[in-house]
Amino acid sequence: MAADYCDGTSHCDGTSPDTSPEPFAECVLCRKPTEYPESRKGVTLCPVCEWQEAQRTACSG
């Protein structure tokens, strides 16, 4: 049954399809790939650093 579900058109191995023709930008803090293309202007953060930055700015009072 799993073989029918994972017929090669889905990403059962946890990878996502490369829908962006452009490479992803790297995080300016930890240099990991972000969700944004390299052409995006401004500071690009990975999801972890973005979340930590939001926590830091929300509690600075």
N, C-alpha and C positions, 0 to 999 in steps of 0.2 A: 504494500500500500504506500509506503514512504517513497518507493521508487517511482510510483505513478505521480505522486505529488512533487517530487524533486526530479522533474524530467529534463533539467538543464536550462529551462527557460526562466525558472525562479532562482533565487539566490539562497539556497538552503545552507550554504556554508558560512553565512553571516556577512558576506560581502555585499556591498551595494553596487548597483550598476553605475558605470561612469557615464552620467548623462551630461556632464559639462565637458565641452571640447577644450576648455581652458584648465590649466593646472590650478590647484588650490594654493592660496597664499599661506605663508607660515605665520604662526603666532609671534608677535613681537616680544613676548615675555619668555616663552618656553621653546619656541621654534617648532612646535608640532603643527601639523596641517590644520587649517581652519575650515569652516563651512563656506568660505567666501572665495571667489576667484581672485587671481593675482592682480587683475585690473582694478579691483576695488580701491578707492581712495581712502586715506585715513588709516587709523590704527586698527589692525585686525587681530582679534584674540580668538584662541581656541575656546570651545564651550566651557572647559574647566576654568580657565583664567578669566573668561567673561563673567562666569558665575561668582568667582571669588572677588572680582573687581566690583560687582554689583553689591555684594555683602559689605565690602569695605566702605563704599561710598554711602550706603544706606545707614550705616551705624556711626558715621562721623558727624558729630553733631552740633 
